[in-house]
Amino acid sequence: MRFSVKATALIAASLLALTGCGVNGASVAAITKAQSITLDEQQPASPQRVVALANGSAEIIASLGYLNILVGRDIASTSNELKGVPIATAGHQVVAEKILELNPDVLLIDNTTGPATAIDVIKRAGIKVAMIDEAWTLTDIAKKIVAIGEVIGAQPAAVQLVQKLNSALQDSGKDHPGVRIAFLYLRGGSAIYLLGGQGSGADSLIEHLGAIDVGAQKFKQPFSPITSEALIAVDPEIIMVMSKGLESVGGIDGLVSLPGISQTPAGKNRAVIAVDDSLLLSFGPRTPDLLRQLSGAIGQVSGR
């Protein structure tokens, strides 16, 4: 359950990432993009050709200064510097022939990348396939950077980027003690309405800012079905959603009509933060700037 729900959330976000975001209601604080932390100098050209399909891996490679080795990326890697790199998948679905046409030396994947049959075809073609662990907490980002640096032979740059990341993360945090936030994963067209709990990914962001993830406080699993009773019990002041998720339920008017929402302080005050689908759980070089913007958005919609 833990992996399947989180994988579904990531894949759905990836499929929707390039369609833009549109939300209704002046109460919504929208975060549509964030700047990446990067090393100051681009690295020398490398003979490698890399297709990066693991979530966030293309953004990390670009931030390491190795944009020149990228010949393909996944649809959820949307930072500006990657616009010239071809998207090599439909969502996280791999078409082996499409990857082989790019003639890569290395393919980076994670547990959401499939199908396995396509990966097997790529391996049999002699292409190195490297599994990169997913990141669902802020502390996981450094591990992901180091792992990617090892695969592409950029260990010194990875160490430098981790140092820069950690410094940026230390500059934010604990700005909103006691503010109660619920993360909702919504896909109205598919009748998916979930409350984030421990391990959703959003809990790491919320807690870094000193706020309380009310779903994580109550539920040990990453996601639980939304019920009126559950929402009233956790009593959020702010609701955080993905932008396309908010759009899928009809904007803020549709959101407050869901069971239990209007009976919470967040629903009564229409206090909502909507974050771009490809950004919220990217856990990569854009995350420090995302946290800075989240801090501002919390202050905006909470008034404290």
Backbone torsions as a table, in degrees:
resi	resn	phi	psi	omega
1	MET	NA	-42.9	-177.1
2	ARG	-59.4	-51.2	-177.1
3	PHE	-70.6	-43.9	-172.3
4	SER	-63.2	-40.3	-179.7
5	VAL	-69.5	-44.0	-179.1
6	LYS	-66.3	-39.1	177.7
7	ALA	-64.4	-40.7	177.7
8	THR	-60.6	-43.1	179.4
9	ALA	-61.6	-43.9	-177.9
10	LEU	-67.7	-44.6	-178.7
11	ILE	-65.0	-43.2	179.1
12	ALA	-62.5	-40.6	178.1
13	ALA	-63.5	-38.8	-179.7
14	SER	-64.9	-43.4	-178.7
15	LEU	-62.6	-28.6	-175.9
16	LEU	-98.9	-4.3	-167.7
17	ALA	-62.8	-31.9	-174.6
18	LEU	-94.5	5.5	-175.9
19	THR	-94.5	5.4	177.2
20	GLY	84.3	-180.0	178.4
21	CYS	-136.8	142.4	177.5
22	GLY	-145.6	123.2	-179.1
23	VAL	-130.6	155.3	-177.7
24	ASN	-108.3	147.1	172.1
25	GLY	105.5	129.3	-176.8
26	ALA	-70.5	-17.4	-178.0
27	SER	-74.9	-13.6	-175.2
28	VAL	-78.3	126.6	170.3
29	ALA	-93.4	112.7	-174.1
30	ALA	-102.1	132.4	174.8
31	ILE	-116.6	111.9	-172.3
32	THR	-104.8	-20.8	-179.2
33	LYS	-158.9	165.2	177.9
34	ALA	-149.3	152.9	179.5
35	GLN	-85.2	142.8	177.4
36	SER	-84.2	146.6	164.8
37	ILE	-80.3	139.5	-177.6
38	THR	-140.0	161.7	170.6
39	LEU	-76.5	154.0	-171.5
40	ASP	-70.6	-27.3	-176.0
41	GLU	-122.4	142.3	172.5
42	GLN	-73.3	145.1	-178.5
43	GLN	-83.2	158.4	179.0
44	PRO	-59.5	154.7	179.2
45	ALA	-56.8	143.8	-179.8
46	SER	-119.8	148.5	178.6
47	PRO	-73.2	-9.7	-176.7
48	GLN	-72.4	150.7	170.0
49	ARG	-123.3	119.5	-171.8
50	VAL	-120.6	132.0	166.8
51	VAL	-104.8	119.6	-173.9
52	ALA	-109.0	102.9	-179.8
53	LEU	-107.0	-15.3	175.1
54	ALA	-63.7	138.9	-175.2
55	ASN	-54.6	122.9	177.5
56	GLY	81.7	-6.6	-174.3
57	SER	-68.7	-36.0	178.8
58	ALA	-64.9	-39.9	178.6
59	GLU	-64.5	-38.3	179.0
60	ILE	-66.6	-43.9	179.5
61	ILE	-60.8	-42.4	177.4
62	ALA	-63.0	-42.1	-179.6
63	SER	-67.9	-27.6	176.4
64	LEU	-71.8	-13.0	-178.4
65	GLY	95.8	15.5	-176.9
66	TYR	-114.2	35.0	178.4
67	LEU	-56.3	-31.2	-175.6
68	ASN	-64.5	-19.3	-177.9
69	ILE	-92.1	-8.1	-177.6
70	LEU	-80.1	125.1	176.3
71	VAL	-117.6	-2.2	177.9
72	GLY	-167.2	150.9	-178.6
73	ARG	-143.5	169.0	175.2
74	ASP	-87.2	164.1	-172.7
75	ILE	-70.8	-19.0	-178.0
76	ALA	-86.1	-8.9	177.9
77	SER	-88.1	100.5	-167.0
78	THR	-120.8	12.7	179.4
79	SER	-64.2	151.9	-170.5
80	ASN	-56.7	-37.4	-174.9
81	GLU	-68.3	-12.3	-177.4
82	LEU	-95.3	2.7	-174.6
83	LYS	-58.6	-29.9	-179.7
84	GLY	-84.8	-2.2	-179.4
85	VAL	-94.9	125.8	-176.8
86	PRO	-62.6	142.5	171.4
87	ILE	-78.2	126.9	-170.6
88	ALA	-105.1	6.1	-178.8
89	THR	-139.9	170.0	165.1
90	ALA	-109.0	103.8	-169.1
91	GLY	66.0	-129.0	175.0
92	HIS	-105.8	12.9	179.8
93	GLN	-84.5	122.6	-176.8
94	VAL	-93.5	131.4	169.5
95	VAL	-106.2	112.3	-171.8
96	ALA	-55.4	-42.3	-177.4
97	GLU	-61.7	-36.8	-180.0
98	LYS	-66.2	-39.3	177.9
99	ILE	-67.9	-43.4	-177.7
100	LEU	-63.8	-33.4	178.2
101	GLU	-62.0	-27.1	179.9
102	LEU	-80.2	-10.0	176.1
103	ASN	52.7	52.0	-178.2
104	PRO	-80.4	156.9	169.0
105	ASP	-87.7	-31.8	-174.4
106	VAL	-136.8	139.5	173.0
107	LEU	-120.8	122.9	177.5
108	LEU	-98.4	126.8	179.8
109	ILE	-132.1	168.2	169.9
110	ASP	-133.9	-170.6	-173.2
111	ASN	-67.8	-13.9	178.9
112	THR	-92.0	-5.6	-176.3
113	THR	-85.2	130.4	-179.5
114	GLY	-166.3	-177.9	7.2
115	PRO	-81.0	163.1	-177.9
116	ALA	-61.1	-33.1	-179.3
117	THR	-62.2	-39.6	178.7
118	ALA	-67.9	-39.9	178.1
119	ILE	-62.8	-39.5	178.7
120	ASP	-63.0	-40.9	177.9
121	VAL	-60.9	-42.2	-179.4
122	ILE	-65.6	-41.2	177.8
123	LYS	-62.7	-42.4	-178.7
124	ARG	-66.3	-21.3	177.1
125	ALA	-79.2	-1.6	177.1
126	GLY	90.7	10.3	178.6
127	ILE	-87.3	133.3	178.1
128	LYS	-70.4	126.8	178.0
129	VAL	-113.0	119.0	-177.4
130	ALA	-111.8	126.8	177.4
131	MET	-87.1	123.6	178.8
132	ILE	-109.2	125.9	-179.9
133	ASP	-63.2	140.8	176.9
134	GLU	-69.2	154.0	177.0
135	ALA	-112.8	126.2	178.8
136	TRP	-127.4	5.7	174.8
137	THR	-140.0	164.0	179.2
138	LEU	-63.2	-34.9	-179.9
139	THR	-70.0	-20.6	179.0
140	ASP	-73.3	-20.7	-175.5
141	ILE	-62.2	-46.0	-179.2
142	ALA	-60.7	-40.7	178.6
143	LYS	-61.9	-39.3	-179.6
144	LYS	-67.8	-40.8	178.6
145	ILE	-61.9	-45.4	-179.2
146	VAL	-63.4	-42.7	-179.4
147	ALA	-62.5	-42.9	179.4
148	ILE	-68.3	-39.5	177.2
149	GLY	-59.7	-38.3	178.4
150	GLU	-67.0	-41.1	-177.7
151	VAL	-64.7	-41.6	-175.6
152	ILE	-95.9	5.7	178.4
153	GLY	72.9	36.1	-177.6
154	ALA	-122.7	43.0	-175.7
155	GLN	-60.1	-45.6	179.6
156	PRO	-60.8	-41.2	178.7
157	ALA	-65.2	-36.5	179.0
158	ALA	-62.9	-42.1	178.5
159	VAL	-61.4	-43.1	-179.8
160	GLN	-64.8	-40.9	-178.8
161	LEU	-68.3	-37.7	177.2
162	VAL	-62.7	-41.0	178.8
163	GLN	-62.4	-42.1	179.2
164	LYS	-67.6	-39.5	176.8
165	LEU	-61.2	-50.0	-177.6
166	ASN	-61.8	-38.3	177.9
167	SER	-64.0	-41.5	179.8
168	ALA	-66.5	-38.6	179.2
169	LEU	-68.2	-34.8	179.5
170	GLN	-68.4	-23.0	-179.8
171	ASP	-78.6	-7.4	178.2
172	SER	-124.5	163.8	173.7
173	GLY	123.5	152.1	174.8
174	LYS	59.0	28.9	-177.7
175	ASP	-83.7	-18.7	-171.3
176	HIS	-133.3	60.8	-177.7
177	PRO	-60.7	131.2	174.2
178	GLY	85.4	-9.1	178.6
179	VAL	-69.6	130.1	-172.9
180	ARG	-98.0	118.3	-174.2
181	ILE	-125.1	136.9	173.3
182	ALA	-113.7	132.0	173.5
183	PHE	-97.5	122.0	178.8
184	LEU	-112.0	131.0	173.5
185	TYR	-101.5	116.1	-171.4
186	LEU	-123.6	133.5	168.9
187	ARG	-140.2	84.6	-172.5
188	GLY	-58.3	-37.8	-179.4
189	GLY	-64.7	-24.8	179.0
190	SER	-105.7	7.3	-179.0
191	ALA	55.5	42.6	176.5
192	ILE	-107.5	116.9	-179.2
193	TYR	-135.1	104.1	-172.9
194	LEU	-126.4	146.1	175.0
195	LEU	-103.3	125.1	-179.7
196	GLY	-68.9	139.3	177.3
197	GLY	-125.0	-151.7	-179.9
198	GLN	-65.7	126.3	178.0
199	GLY	89.3	8.8	178.1
200	SER	-69.5	-19.8	-172.7
201	GLY	102.1	-47.2	178.7
202	ALA	-64.1	-29.6	-178.8
203	ASP	-61.3	-35.3	179.2
204	SER	-66.0	-39.2	178.9
205	LEU	-67.9	-46.7	-177.4
206	ILE	-62.7	-45.4	-177.7
207	GLU	-68.9	-31.5	177.0
208	HIS	-61.1	-33.1	-179.2
209	LEU	-85.0	5.3	176.7
210	GLY	85.9	-3.7	-179.9
211	ALA	-82.0	175.9	-179.2
212	ILE	-110.7	122.0	171.3
213	ASP	-83.1	103.4	-171.5
214	VAL	-68.5	-29.2	176.3
215	GLY	-68.8	-42.7	178.5
216	ALA	-66.7	-29.2	178.2
217	GLN	-66.9	-29.2	-174.6
218	LYS	-103.2	-34.6	-172.0
219	PHE	-116.7	130.4	180.0
220	LYS	-79.3	-25.2	-179.8
221	GLN	-83.4	154.3	-176.8
222	PRO	-60.3	-36.8	-178.8
223	PHE	-141.7	143.2	176.9
224	SER	-134.9	148.7	177.4
225	PRO	-59.4	141.2	177.9
226	ILE	-75.4	128.9	171.3
227	THR	-131.0	157.1	176.8
228	SER	-57.1	-43.2	-177.0
229	GLU	-62.3	-42.4	-178.2
230	ALA	-66.2	-44.0	-178.1
231	LEU	-67.2	-42.2	178.8
232	ILE	-64.3	-36.0	-179.5
233	ALA	-68.3	-39.0	-177.5
234	VAL	-82.4	-23.0	166.8
235	ASP	55.6	58.7	-177.6
236	PRO	-75.4	146.9	170.9
237	GLU	-85.4	-28.0	-177.4
238	ILE	-135.1	142.4	172.3
239	ILE	-112.1	130.7	176.9
240	MET	-111.9	134.3	-177.6
241	VAL	-140.0	167.1	166.7
242	MET	-81.3	148.3	-174.0
243	SER	-59.0	-47.2	-178.8
244	LYS	-71.2	-26.5	174.4
245	GLY	-64.9	-42.4	177.4
246	LEU	-63.9	-42.5	178.6
247	GLU	-62.3	-36.6	-175.2
248	SER	-67.3	-19.2	178.3
249	VAL	-104.2	10.1	177.6
250	GLY	92.7	27.8	178.9
251	GLY	73.5	-163.5	-173.6
252	ILE	-66.6	-30.8	177.7
253	ASP	-64.7	-41.9	177.3
254	GLY	-68.5	-35.3	180.0
255	LEU	-62.5	-48.0	-176.0
256	VAL	-71.5	-10.6	176.1
257	SER	-87.8	-8.3	177.3
258	LEU	-68.9	154.2	-176.0
259	PRO	-53.9	124.2	173.0
260	GLY	87.2	-19.7	-174.5
261	ILE	-61.5	-47.0	-175.3
262	SER	-67.5	-13.0	-179.6
263	GLN	-94.3	2.9	177.1
264	THR	-102.1	156.9	174.4
265	PRO	-55.7	-37.2	178.9
266	ALA	-62.5	-43.5	179.5
267	GLY	-68.7	-43.2	-180.0
268	LYS	-61.8	-38.2	-178.7
269	ASN	-93.9	-1.3	-177.7
270	ARG	51.4	45.1	-178.0
271	ALA	-92.9	99.6	-172.0
272	VAL	-132.8	137.3	171.6
273	ILE	-114.9	123.8	179.1
274	ALA	-114.3	124.7	-176.3
275	VAL	-117.5	138.7	178.0
276	ASP	-47.5	136.9	-174.1
277	ASP	-60.0	-39.0	-177.7
278	SER	-79.4	-10.3	-174.1
279	LEU	-99.4	-42.0	-167.2
280	LEU	-54.7	-49.4	-176.2
281	LEU	-109.7	28.7	-178.4
282	SER	-72.4	-31.3	179.3
283	PHE	43.2	70.4	-179.3
284	GLY	-156.4	-150.2	-175.4
285	PRO	-64.8	-19.0	179.6
286	ARG	-86.7	-10.8	-172.1
287	THR	-63.3	-41.7	178.7
288	PRO	-58.1	-41.4	178.7
289	ASP	-70.5	-34.5	173.9
290	LEU	-58.6	-45.2	179.8
291	LEU	-61.6	-40.3	177.8
292	ARG	-60.5	-44.7	-179.6
293	GLN	-70.3	-37.1	176.1
294	LEU	-60.2	-41.2	178.9
295	SER	-58.8	-44.7	178.2
296	GLY	-64.8	-38.7	-179.2
297	ALA	-68.1	-37.2	177.3
298	ILE	-61.8	-45.3	177.4
299	GLY	-63.1	-36.7	-178.3
300	GLN	-66.1	-48.1	-173.1
301	VAL	-87.0	-20.4	180.0
302	SER	-92.3	-24.7	-176.7
303	GLY	73.9	16.5	176.5
304	ARG	-151.3	NA	NA
